[in-house]
């Protein structure tokens, strides 16, 4: 079962933020005791942004998961960490295609 650690747990060589694929019998106590949570809870939201869309992962992480979302936010895209003027221009160009 895939999990992500929230904090270190005795007997495991993982720290906060690290992911692991461990047997379910080992994972269950970690989750119950608050050391980790299942990765399945982290599924990426459904998006209609093409796979090759500029800064796609950054946009989705910021909650802009559809073309409509990105279009509505096009004037403030450079406020998002990782998106500069050049990337904004690429995004706007793709939106108007």
Order of alpha helices (4+ residues) and beta strands (2+ residues): beta-beta-alpha-beta-alpha-alpha-alpha
